[in-house]
Amino acid sequence: FVEPEGLNSIEGYPNGISTSLPFDVQFALVRSIRGFENAHIIRPGYAIEYDFFDPRDLKQTLETKFIQGLFFAGQINGTTGYEEAGAQGLLAGANAALQVQQKEPLILRRDEAYAGVLIDDLATMGTKEPYRMFTSRAEYRLLLREDNADVRLTAKGREVGLVDDARWAAFNTKMEAVEQEKQRLKSSWIHPKHAATEQLNVLLKTPVS
């Protein structure tokens, strides 16, 4: 389909024909599409070539096994995608800094983060094609939700200096509120003679009786 580039733009992006073929071939390809017979190409498609390092030669910290202190992240490890590169860069950078400080590395388990799945897959199995972090690769994907990312990772981030005082205070306030609500719910009971039963029955298909 054709994706508009903006609300006030005359440009459109034809999804599904990603290519780095010569410009004349791209020009002919675009104009072969129905409705695009008179289209103009403002920016032709392009590709970036880069070297590849077998990620099975990496430690879980993303440090190479051959050269101490050399960390690799991103496409050189066989991945594709901004998020994959960003996750590796964050962890490689953190581990490089921790190593300089002679501290324990930051290694995320498969049940703690998608980044943990990504790095474990690369370091143990490698890849034969550009690797994307699909949710289907994670056996713990029901645990790796956006609504509990802070619960899973904030404490780890705090330990290695990636979570500042304001963020840490906000997280602790949230967790205290969650614990208080859990305790309140444990002590709250509804029975047929409870004062709130009538209000509750309005919302239920089967009234409390």
Disulfide bonds with the S-S distance in Angstrom:
none
